[in-house]
Amino acid sequence: MTNRIRTAFAALAMIAGVTVALPAAAQMVRAQDPQSVLAAMKAGGYSDATLGKDGEGDPKISAEIDGTTFHVYFYNCTGNKACATVQFHAGYDLKKPIKLERINEWNRTQRFGRAYVDDEGDPILQMDLDLDDGGVSRLLFIDNLEFWAAVVSKFETHIGF
């Protein structure tokens, strides 16, 4: 092969590599890009997901799982954007306060989904996801979202909701 042909081959390979990499990068879900999180949630079946802002002006997405409203809060933000992590969050308003022992049992026996009792005695369920340093693939984000839905369902059974 001549140097000219090798150079042409190298140029084509580099162009092909960039072309192949662009669609994969476009599918990454990143907290720095709340629209990517919203798009992944919609692709994962949460057509009701809406993007808004929390009380501090940071992005917040709201959606429902089987009638339970949950939120995706964005954390480690700079200037209400350029966020690094997200947190799935569901709060429950119970008729009578839940016993702390019941929440402690959840936290002791479950690996995913941290729970606590708020000031009114109502249970809160949360699960964090690190989307910093390039984010995660759309498929992995949807897998985490499906896992969150399973945790919510199991938690609701646990608290008798």
C-alpha positions as CSV (number, residue, x, y, z in Angstrom):
1,M,0.0,0.0,0.0
2,T,1.2,3.5,-0.8
3,N,1.4,6.2,1.9
4,R,-1.4,8.0,0.1
5,I,-3.8,5.0,0.3
6,R,-2.8,4.4,4.0
7,T,-3.5,8.1,4.8
8,A,-6.9,7.8,3.0
9,F,-7.7,4.6,4.9
10,A,-6.7,6.2,8.3
11,A,-8.9,9.3,7.5
12,L,-11.9,7.1,6.6
13,A,-11.4,5.0,9.7
14,M,-11.3,8.1,11.9
15,I,-14.4,9.5,10.2
16,A,-16.2,6.2,10.6
17,G,-15.2,6.0,14.3
18,V,-16.5,9.5,15.0
19,T,-19.7,8.8,13.1
20,V,-20.3,5.6,15.1
21,A,-19.5,7.3,18.4
22,L,-21.9,10.3,17.9
23,P,-25.2,8.4,18.2
24,A,-24.0,6.6,21.3
25,A,-23.0,9.8,22.9
26,A,-26.3,11.4,22.0
27,Q,-28.1,8.6,23.9
28,M,-26.3,9.2,27.2
29,V,-28.4,10.4,30.1
30,R,-26.7,13.1,32.1
31,A,-27.8,15.2,35.0
32,Q,-26.2,18.1,33.3
33,D,-28.8,17.8,30.6
34,P,-32.3,17.4,32.3
35,Q,-33.9,17.0,28.8
36,S,-31.9,13.8,28.4
37,V,-33.3,12.5,31.7
38,L,-36.8,13.5,30.6
39,A,-36.4,11.9,27.2
40,A,-35.2,8.6,28.8
41,M,-38.1,8.6,31.2
42,K,-40.5,9.1,28.3
43,A,-38.8,6.3,26.4
44,G,-39.1,4.1,29.5
45,G,-42.9,4.5,29.4
46,Y,-43.4,7.5,31.6
47,S,-45.3,9.6,29.1
48,D,-46.7,11.8,31.9
49,A,-43.2,12.9,33.0
50,T,-42.9,16.7,33.1
51,L,-39.8,18.9,33.7
52,G,-40.1,21.8,36.1
53,K,-38.1,23.3,38.9
54,D,-37.8,22.7,42.6
55,G,-38.1,25.3,45.4
56,E,-34.4,26.3,44.9
57,G,-34.7,26.6,41.1
58,D,-32.9,23.3,40.3
59,P,-34.5,21.0,37.7
60,K,-37.2,18.5,38.9
61,I,-39.1,15.9,36.9
62,S,-42.5,14.6,38.1
63,A,-44.2,11.4,37.0
64,E,-46.4,8.6,38.3
65,I,-45.9,4.9,39.0
66,D,-49.3,3.1,39.2
67,G,-51.0,6.2,40.7
68,T,-48.1,7.2,43.0
69,T,-46.5,10.6,42.2
70,F,-42.7,10.6,42.4
71,H,-40.1,13.2,41.6
72,V,-36.6,13.1,40.2
73,Y,-34.6,15.8,42.0
74,F,-31.3,17.1,40.6
75,Y,-28.4,17.6,43.0
76,N,-24.9,19.0,43.0
77,C,-26.0,21.7,40.6
78,T,-24.0,24.9,39.8
79,G,-26.2,27.9,39.2
80,N,-29.4,25.7,38.9
81,K,-27.8,23.7,36.1
82,A,-24.8,21.6,35.4
83,C,-26.0,19.0,37.9
84,A,-24.2,15.8,38.7
85,T,-26.6,13.4,40.4
86,V,-30.3,12.7,40.6
87,Q,-32.6,11.3,43.3
88,F,-35.8,9.4,42.8
89,H,-38.2,10.5,45.6
90,A,-41.7,9.4,46.7
91,G,-43.5,10.7,49.7
92,Y,-46.6,9.2,51.3
93,D,-49.4,10.9,53.3
94,L,-50.7,8.3,55.7
95,K,-53.8,8.7,57.9
96,K,-51.8,7.7,61.0
97,P,-48.0,8.1,61.5
98,I,-45.9,5.0,60.6
99,K,-43.8,3.6,63.3
100,L,-40.1,4.2,63.1
101,E,-39.5,0.5,63.7
102,R,-41.3,-0.3,60.4
103,I,-39.0,2.1,58.5
104,N,-35.9,0.8,60.3
105,E,-36.9,-2.7,59.2
106,W,-37.1,-1.6,55.6
107,N,-33.7,0.0,55.8
108,R,-32.2,-3.0,57.5
109,T,-33.6,-5.6,55.1
110,Q,-33.6,-3.8,51.7
111,R,-30.5,-2.9,49.8
112,F,-32.1,-0.3,47.5
113,G,-34.4,2.5,48.4
114,R,-33.6,4.4,51.6
115,A,-36.5,5.4,53.7
116,Y,-37.2,7.8,56.6
117,V,-40.0,9.4,58.4
118,D,-40.7,13.1,57.9
119,D,-41.8,15.6,60.5
120,E,-45.5,14.6,60.2
121,G,-44.7,10.9,60.7
122,D,-45.1,10.1,57.0
123,P,-42.7,7.8,55.1
124,I,-40.4,9.0,52.4
125,L,-38.6,6.7,50.0
126,Q,-35.5,7.8,48.0
127,M,-33.0,6.3,45.6
128,D,-29.9,8.1,44.3
129,L,-28.3,7.8,40.9
130,D,-24.9,9.2,40.0
131,L,-25.0,10.6,36.4
132,D,-21.7,12.6,36.6
133,D,-18.7,12.0,34.4
134,G,-20.4,11.4,31.2
135,G,-23.7,9.9,32.5
136,V,-25.1,6.5,31.8
137,S,-26.6,4.9,28.7
138,R,-30.3,5.4,28.1
139,L,-30.9,1.7,28.5
140,L,-29.1,1.6,31.9
141,F,-31.1,4.7,33.1
142,I,-34.3,3.0,32.0
143,D,-33.2,-0.2,33.9
144,N,-32.7,1.9,37.0
145,L,-36.1,3.5,36.5
146,E,-37.7,0.1,36.3
147,F,-35.8,-0.9,39.4
148,W,-37.1,2.2,41.2
149,A,-40.7,1.2,40.2
150,A,-40.2,-2.2,41.7
151,V,-38.8,-0.7,44.9
152,V,-41.8,1.7,45.1
153,S,-44.2,-1.2,44.8
154,K,-42.4,-3.3,47.4
155,F,-42.2,-0.3,49.8
156,E,-45.9,0.4,49.4
157,T,-46.7,-3.2,50.4
158,H,-44.2,-2.9,53.3
159,I,-46.0,0.3,54.7
160,G,-49.5,-0.9,53.9
161,F,-50.2,1.8,51.4
